[in-house]
């Protein structure tokens, strides 16, 4: 409420006209921003999933410290949700790449849905340079990626393992792994 002194009586009177104008401007800005978000989402949807995730691994980096938050968030899934092949939400359960894409999406990092797609999108880092929150990709001798999880450090990762175990903290059991990051640019 805006208070001003009346010229003819010397009393203070209120004016809601300033507040009403401000609220009208705020509503108009909210409508305009909503329209832009919807238009952007529609454009990405029309361009296909590859366009929606393109560029994250080369141009856009997460805020400082998000890698540790990703690792901590991944731990909250252990034992809470079942393994479901093709699953990518708490409602359906998760497979390995569905879990990693869901966790990264929580931090506004859109990544491909499959382990192979994620492997292609992430920048490789050495085991020594890997940090909690990075992804660990398991692959065969020919390079086919068959499993992925969120690295927790000390040789452990969170992953949707199988129907019997669900989401677990597991030890990296193979030497045929590659670590990948989206959370920091090369050289960091």
MOSUL-V261259 format. One record per run of one state. SS is the DSSP state (~ for helix, > for strand, _ for the rest). FROM is the first residue (numbers start at 1). TO is the last residue. If there is no record, write none. Layout:
SS:FROM:TO / SS:FROM:TO
//
This chain:
_:1:1 / >:2:5 / _:6:11 / >:12:15 / _:16:16 / ~:17:47 / _:48:48 / ~:49:53 / _:54:65 / ~:66:75 / _:76:82 / >:83:83 / _:84:87 / >:88:89 / _:90:92 / >:93:94 / _:95:95 / ~:96:106 / _:107:114 / ~:115:121 / _:122:122 / >:123:125 / _:126:134 / >:135:139 / _:140:144 / >:145:153 / _:154:155 / >:156:162 / _:163:165 / >:166:171 / _:172:176 / >:177:181 / _:182:188
//
